């Protein structure tokens, strides 16, 4: 009898000594005291300068929520796995998060290679996936359980064409683009936008370059020959810097140049002011976050409180937005569902009603069949050592 009692006691300790998943109709990852979500990305190595503030921003948002009582008494627990920006590792990590860690949702998957590689796994599982740190278009059409937030490059290209026509009154448009998914998506968007507006004849030059290129003499010379009065430079980082230097060298500093949103950071301006002091004065970008909104203070306060040593920059903002978007969908889901009955389908239903306008981004909204993410973007311009807003946040509306 004593042996039986001892065995029962052991079983009681084993089964009550750890967090218990709620034994109802909930999806995986919902426990009596927490909701577990997961992500993967590069936090170490050469991309740590992006990954660390990005994931710190995510954690800061959840820390703020948890300190204020969580959601219906449950804290949000974020698992972050390292993938070194390797697609094969990202796939393995996503499988681990879904099958072993049994997370409720994926939040903020980081980097184009890993995001694109893991799409089939996420789609097959049916797990909600909110926010992708990439502008690739692949998540837009991947499935009902995908909720991209960052603007995708093809849509941004369409909106660039609209700004070129409406804001700059362009008569001739040239496009320099990087010959990879980023640049090809952007070019496709520019051409689609011009076609919709009946302005395809305005595109007078399409000039490509390979990733890693350092000499842009030929491309800029052809822009000059074309007589373009607006240049869309659909590339990231070094490509934009190289074209700016060549514009400076050729005396084409009055030519307006529009660049994609990943380049819109003060650090990019600082890195190019010395080499291109005049050309950069006519550098415009596509802004998708509004750093004048009250929500920015919430982020700044949370970062100062929870991660005082972490850099606060555009990547921090992105991580914060990823966590916030997931949480706002969770709030809507629990308005109409008991937390002990919450599952993936109900969360996805809730996300398809999301229309949120109180965050750092002007608006994020979904509906059945719509997964474009942010569609309201503004034209910003380099003024001094920062970027200043030039227009309202607009959608492509032709």
MARKE-672542 format. One line per 5 residues: number of its first residue (from 1); for each residue x, y, z of C-alpha. Coordinates in Angstrom, 1 decimal. Last residue first. Layout:
# residues N
NUM = X,Y,Z | ... .
# end
This chain:
# residues 398
398 = -5.1,54.2,-59.8 | -5.1,54.3,-56.0 | -1.7,53.0,-54.8 | -2.1,53.8,-51.1 | -1.0,57.0,-49.4 .
393 = 0.7,58.1,-46.3 | 0.8,61.9,-46.6 | 3.7,63.5,-48.4 | 7.2,65.0,-47.8 | 8.2,63.4,-44.5 .
388 = 11.8,64.2,-43.4 | 14.8,61.8,-43.3 | 17.9,62.5,-41.4 | 21.4,64.0,-41.6 | 20.6,67.2,-43.3 .
383 = 17.3,66.6,-45.1 | 17.1,63.3,-46.9 | 13.6,62.9,-48.3 | 10.4,60.9,-47.4 | 7.6,59.8,-49.7 .
378 = 4.8,58.1,-47.7 | 3.5,54.6,-47.6 | 0.1,53.1,-46.9 | -0.1,49.5,-48.2 | 1.2,47.6,-45.1 .
373 = 0.6,43.9,-45.4 | -0.4,42.7,-48.8 | -2.4,39.7,-47.5 | -5.9,40.1,-48.7 | -8.0,36.9,-49.4 .
368 = -10.3,37.3,-46.5 | -9.6,40.8,-44.9 | -6.5,42.3,-43.5 | -5.5,45.6,-42.0 | -2.4,47.4,-40.9 .
363 = -2.5,51.2,-40.6 | -0.4,54.3,-39.9 | 2.6,52.2,-38.7 | 3.8,53.1,-35.2 | 0.6,51.8,-33.7 .
358 = -2.9,53.2,-33.3 | -4.4,52.3,-36.7 | -5.3,48.6,-36.5 | -7.9,47.1,-38.8 | -7.8,43.3,-38.0 .
353 = -10.9,41.4,-39.2 | -8.8,38.7,-41.1 | -6.7,38.4,-37.9 | -9.7,37.2,-36.0 | -10.5,34.4,-38.5 .
348 = -6.8,33.4,-38.3 | -7.0,33.2,-34.5 | -10.2,31.1,-34.7 | -8.6,28.7,-37.1 | -5.5,28.4,-35.1 .
343 = -7.3,27.5,-31.9 | -8.8,29.3,-28.9 | -11.3,27.3,-26.8 | -9.7,27.7,-23.4 | -9.1,31.4,-24.3 .
338 = -12.9,31.8,-24.6 | -13.7,33.3,-28.0 | -15.2,36.5,-29.3 | -13.1,39.2,-27.7 | -10.3,36.6,-27.4 .
333 = -9.6,36.6,-31.1 | -9.5,40.4,-31.2 | -6.9,40.5,-28.5 | -4.9,37.8,-30.2 | -4.9,39.8,-33.4 .
328 = -3.6,42.8,-31.6 | -0.9,40.6,-30.0 | 0.4,39.3,-33.4 | 0.6,42.9,-34.8 | 2.3,44.2,-31.6 .
323 = 5.0,41.5,-31.8 | 5.9,42.2,-35.4 | 5.6,46.0,-34.9 | 8.2,45.9,-32.0 | 10.6,43.8,-34.2 .
318 = 10.3,46.4,-37.0 | 10.9,49.3,-34.7 | 14.0,47.7,-33.3 | 15.2,47.2,-36.8 | 14.7,50.9,-37.6 .
313 = 16.8,51.9,-34.6 | 17.2,51.5,-30.9 | 20.5,49.9,-30.1 | 20.4,47.6,-27.1 | 22.1,48.4,-23.7 .
308 = 18.9,49.6,-22.0 | 17.0,46.5,-23.0 | 14.0,46.2,-20.5 | 13.4,49.7,-19.3 | 15.0,51.8,-22.0 .
303 = 13.5,49.5,-24.7 | 10.0,49.8,-23.0 | 10.2,53.6,-22.8 | 11.3,53.9,-26.5 | 8.5,51.5,-27.6 .
298 = 5.8,53.3,-25.7 | 7.2,56.6,-26.9 | 6.9,55.5,-30.5 | 3.2,54.8,-30.0 | 2.5,58.5,-29.8 .
293 = 3.1,58.9,-33.6 | 6.0,61.0,-34.9 | 8.1,58.0,-35.9 | 5.7,57.2,-38.7 | 6.6,53.8,-40.3 .
288 = 6.2,52.9,-44.0 | 8.5,55.4,-45.6 | 9.5,55.1,-49.2 | 12.7,57.0,-50.0 | 14.0,60.2,-51.6 .
283 = 17.6,61.1,-52.3 | 17.9,64.6,-53.8 | 20.2,66.0,-51.0 | 22.1,62.7,-51.3 | 23.5,63.9,-54.7 .
278 = 25.2,66.9,-53.0 | 27.2,65.3,-50.1 | 27.8,62.0,-51.9 | 31.0,60.5,-50.4 | 30.8,62.4,-47.0 .
273 = 27.0,62.0,-46.5 | 26.9,58.3,-47.5 | 27.3,56.4,-44.2 | 25.5,59.0,-42.1 | 22.5,58.8,-44.5 .
268 = 22.4,55.0,-44.2 | 22.6,55.3,-40.4 | 19.7,57.7,-40.4 | 17.5,55.0,-41.9 | 15.4,54.7,-45.0 .
263 = 17.4,52.1,-46.9 | 14.9,49.3,-46.1 | 12.1,51.5,-47.6 | 13.1,51.3,-51.2 | 14.9,54.2,-53.1 .
258 = 13.7,57.1,-55.1 | 16.3,59.3,-56.9 | 15.6,62.9,-57.9 | 18.3,64.2,-60.4 | 19.8,67.5,-59.1 .
253 = 23.1,65.8,-58.3 | 23.9,64.7,-61.8 | 27.4,66.1,-61.8 | 29.0,62.9,-63.1 | 31.0,62.2,-59.9 .
248 = 28.0,62.9,-57.6 | 25.7,60.7,-59.7 | 28.4,58.0,-59.5 | 28.6,58.3,-55.7 | 24.8,58.1,-55.4 .
243 = 24.8,55.0,-57.7 | 27.3,53.2,-55.5 | 25.5,54.1,-52.3 | 22.2,52.8,-53.7 | 23.8,49.5,-54.7 .
238 = 25.7,49.3,-51.4 | 22.6,49.4,-49.2 | 19.6,47.9,-51.1 | 18.4,48.1,-54.6 | 15.6,49.5,-56.7 .
233 = 17.0,52.8,-57.7 | 14.1,54.8,-59.3 | 15.5,57.7,-61.2 | 13.4,60.7,-62.1 | 14.1,63.3,-64.9 .
228 = 15.3,60.7,-67.4 | 17.2,62.1,-70.4 | 18.1,58.6,-71.5 | 21.8,59.5,-72.1 | 22.1,60.4,-68.4 .
223 = 20.5,57.2,-67.2 | 22.9,55.4,-69.6 | 25.9,57.0,-68.0 | 24.5,56.0,-64.6 | 24.3,52.4,-65.6 .
218 = 27.8,52.3,-67.2 | 29.6,54.0,-64.3 | 28.0,51.8,-61.6 | 31.1,50.1,-60.4 | 30.9,48.3,-57.1 .
213 = 28.8,45.3,-57.9 | 28.1,42.9,-55.0 | 24.6,41.9,-56.2 | 24.6,42.1,-60.0 | 23.5,45.2,-61.9 .
208 = 20.4,46.0,-64.0 | 19.4,49.0,-66.1 | 15.8,49.5,-67.3 | 15.6,52.8,-69.2 | 12.9,55.0,-70.8 .
203 = 9.9,54.2,-68.7 | 7.4,57.0,-69.5 | 5.8,55.0,-72.3 | 4.2,52.8,-69.7 | 2.0,55.7,-68.5 .
198 = -1.5,54.2,-68.8 | -1.9,54.4,-65.0 | -2.3,50.6,-64.7 | 0.7,50.2,-67.0 | 2.8,52.6,-64.9 .
193 = 2.0,50.6,-61.8 | 2.7,47.3,-63.4 | 6.1,48.5,-64.7 | 7.1,49.9,-61.2 | 5.9,46.7,-59.5 .
188 = 7.9,44.4,-61.9 | 11.0,46.6,-61.3 | 10.6,46.1,-57.5 | 10.1,42.4,-57.8 | 13.1,42.1,-60.0 .
183 = 15.2,44.3,-57.7 | 14.5,42.3,-54.6 | 14.4,38.8,-56.2 | 17.8,39.4,-57.8 | 19.2,41.5,-60.6 .
178 = 19.6,44.7,-58.6 | 17.7,47.6,-60.2 | 18.4,50.9,-61.9 | 15.1,52.3,-63.2 | 14.8,55.3,-65.4 .
173 = 11.7,57.5,-65.7 | 11.0,60.1,-68.3 | 8.3,62.8,-68.1 | 8.0,62.7,-64.4 | 5.5,65.0,-62.6 .
168 = 7.6,64.6,-59.5 | 4.6,64.1,-57.1 | 2.0,62.5,-59.4 | 4.1,60.6,-61.9 | 7.1,59.5,-59.8 .
163 = 4.8,59.1,-56.7 | 2.6,56.7,-58.7 | 5.6,54.8,-60.0 | 7.0,54.4,-56.5 | 3.6,53.1,-55.4 .
158 = 3.8,50.3,-57.9 | 7.4,49.5,-56.9 | 6.2,49.3,-53.2 | 3.6,46.7,-54.2 | 6.3,44.6,-55.9 .
153 = 8.7,45.1,-53.0 | 6.4,43.9,-50.3 | 5.4,46.3,-47.5 | 6.2,44.9,-44.1 | 3.2,43.2,-42.4 .
148 = 2.9,39.7,-43.8 | 0.1,37.5,-42.4 | 0.3,33.9,-43.6 | -2.3,31.4,-42.3 | -4.5,32.0,-45.4 .
143 = -1.9,30.9,-47.8 | 1.4,31.7,-49.6 | 0.2,34.5,-51.8 | 1.6,37.4,-49.9 | 4.3,35.3,-48.2 .
138 = 6.2,35.1,-51.5 | 6.3,38.8,-52.3 | 9.7,39.4,-50.7 | 9.9,42.5,-48.6 | 11.5,40.6,-45.7 .
133 = 11.2,40.4,-41.9 | 8.1,38.4,-42.0 | 5.1,39.3,-39.8 | 2.6,36.8,-38.4 | 2.6,33.1,-39.1 .
128 = -0.5,31.2,-38.0 | 0.1,27.4,-38.1 | -1.4,25.5,-41.1 | 1.3,22.8,-40.8 | 1.5,22.5,-44.6 .
123 = 1.8,26.2,-45.2 | 4.5,26.7,-42.5 | 6.6,23.8,-44.0 | 6.1,25.1,-47.6 | 7.0,28.7,-46.5 .
118 = 10.3,27.7,-44.8 | 12.6,28.3,-47.7 | 11.1,31.7,-48.6 | 11.4,33.0,-45.0 | 14.9,31.6,-44.5 .
113 = 16.3,33.2,-47.6 | 14.4,36.5,-47.2 | 15.3,37.2,-43.5 | 13.6,36.9,-40.2 | 10.4,35.1,-39.2 .
108 = 8.6,37.7,-37.1 | 6.0,35.6,-35.2 | 5.3,31.9,-35.6 | 2.2,30.9,-33.7 | 0.9,28.6,-30.9 .
103 = 4.3,27.0,-30.4 | 4.8,23.2,-30.1 | 8.4,23.3,-29.0 | 8.9,20.0,-30.8 | 6.7,20.0,-33.9 .
98 = 6.1,23.6,-34.7 | 9.2,25.2,-33.2 | 11.4,22.4,-34.4 | 10.0,22.5,-37.9 | 10.7,26.2,-38.0 .
93 = 14.2,25.7,-36.7 | 15.0,23.0,-39.3 | 13.7,25.2,-42.1 | 15.7,28.2,-40.8 | 18.8,26.0,-40.7 .
88 = 18.4,25.1,-44.4 | 17.8,28.7,-45.3 | 21.0,30.0,-43.6 | 20.8,33.5,-42.1 | 22.8,32.3,-39.1 .
83 = 19.8,30.2,-38.0 | 19.5,31.1,-34.3 | 16.3,30.3,-32.4 | 14.0,32.8,-30.6 | 11.3,31.4,-28.3 .
78 = 8.8,34.1,-27.2 | 6.7,33.5,-24.1 | 3.5,35.6,-23.8 | 2.2,35.7,-20.3 | -1.2,34.4,-19.4 .
73 = -3.6,36.2,-17.0 | -6.2,37.0,-19.6 | -3.4,38.5,-21.8 | -0.2,39.4,-19.9 | -0.6,41.1,-16.6 .
68 = 0.9,44.5,-17.2 | 4.4,43.1,-16.8 | 3.6,40.5,-19.5 | 2.5,43.1,-22.1 | 5.6,45.2,-21.5 .
63 = 7.9,42.2,-21.7 | 6.0,41.1,-24.9 | 6.8,44.5,-26.5 | 10.4,44.4,-25.3 | 10.9,40.9,-26.6 .
58 = 9.9,41.9,-30.1 | 12.2,45.0,-30.0 | 15.1,42.9,-28.6 | 14.5,40.5,-31.6 | 15.0,43.4,-34.1 .
53 = 17.8,45.0,-32.1 | 19.8,41.7,-32.1 | 19.0,40.7,-35.7 | 20.1,43.8,-37.6 | 23.5,44.5,-36.0 .
48 = 23.8,40.7,-35.5 | 24.0,40.3,-39.3 | 27.7,39.7,-39.5 | 27.8,37.1,-36.7 | 25.0,36.6,-34.1 .
43 = 21.3,37.2,-33.9 | 20.3,35.7,-37.3 | 16.7,34.5,-37.4 | 14.1,32.1,-36.1 | 10.7,32.7,-34.4 .
38 = 8.5,31.3,-31.8 | 5.2,31.7,-29.8 | 4.2,30.3,-26.4 | 1.1,31.4,-24.6 | 1.5,31.3,-20.8 .
33 = 0.1,30.4,-17.4 | -2.5,27.6,-18.0 | -0.8,26.8,-21.3 | -1.6,27.6,-24.9 | 1.2,26.4,-27.3 .
28 = -0.9,23.8,-29.2 | -4.4,24.7,-30.4 | -7.2,24.9,-27.9 | -10.1,22.5,-27.7 | -9.5,21.6,-24.1 .
23 = -6.7,20.1,-22.1 | -4.8,23.4,-21.4 | -1.1,22.6,-21.6 | 0.3,22.2,-18.1 | 3.4,24.2,-17.0 .
18 = 5.6,21.9,-15.0 | 5.6,20.4,-11.4 | 2.0,19.2,-11.5 | 2.5,16.2,-13.7 | 5.7,14.9,-12.3 .
13 = 4.9,15.7,-8.7 | 1.5,13.9,-8.9 | 3.1,10.9,-10.6 | 5.7,10.7,-7.8 | 2.9,10.9,-5.2 .
8 = 0.9,8.1,-6.9 | 4.0,5.9,-6.9 | 4.5,6.6,-3.2 | 0.9,5.7,-2.4 | 1.3,2.5,-4.3 .
3 = 4.5,1.6,-2.4 | 2.8,2.4,0.9 | 0.0,0.0,0.0 .
# end
